[in-house]
């Protein structure tokens, strides 16, 4: 008989198989209508650098209606089957030199990750959908300042100073 302290160690394959199963208990995310994708494309940042796929924000902004329809079908299919393609997760890493630092020192460079713009666009659509479906204010405590609109580290510093002063 196995007790909680004597469970067998799972293999990497078993862990991967467990993590790859989609959560059947979660509610399905509503599919994107084409109009929502068109609206989001109108507000895309055209100045962002492209990733390894070389698809710029300007190219995404100027897609014809048929291409927008195909992208909408693709993104909705990703929701339906709960699959995020592996290639969307790859980033191109560029080492940017820090100003005033010696070029022969490894610590003189800052790594910049360039994700494909189509991946970033999908993530923005997903985030917008999640924010509309979930009341995030109930998930985060009042002292949580990261990932919240209108909250910054300055607000957190003021909160800490205030707590110290009150104590």
JOWO-V284639 format. One record per backbone hydrogen bond with DSSP energy under -1.0 kcal/mol. CO is the residue of the C=O (numbers start at 0). NH is the residue of the N-H. If there is no record, write none. Layout:
CO&NH ; CO&NH
This chain:
2&5 ; 10&14 ; 11&15 ; 12&16 ; 13&17 ; 14&18 ; 15&19 ; 32&36 ; 33&37 ; 34&38 ; 35&39 ; 36&40 ; 37&41 ; 40&43 ; 50&53 ; 55&59 ; 56&60 ; 57&61 ; 59&62 ; 63&67 ; 64&68 ; 65&69 ; 66&70 ; 67&71 ; 68&72 ; 69&73 ; 70&74 ; 71&75 ; 72&76 ; 73&77 ; 74&78 ; 75&79 ; 76&80 ; 77&82 ; 84&87 ; 85&88 ; 91&113 ; 93&111 ; 95&109 ; 97&100 ; 101&104 ; 104&107 ; 105&108 ; 107&97 ; 109&95 ; 111&93 ; 113&91 ; 115&119 ; 116&120 ; 117&121 ; 118&122 ; 119&123 ; 120&124 ; 121&125 ; 122&126 ; 123&127 ; 124&128 ; 125&129 ; 126&130 ; 127&131 ; 128&132 ; 129&133 ; 133&135 ; 134&137 ; 135&139 ; 140&143 ; 147&150 ; 151&155 ; 152&156 ; 153&157 ; 154&158 ; 155&159 ; 156&160 ; 157&161 ; 158&162 ; 159&163 ; 160&164 ; 161&165 ; 162&166
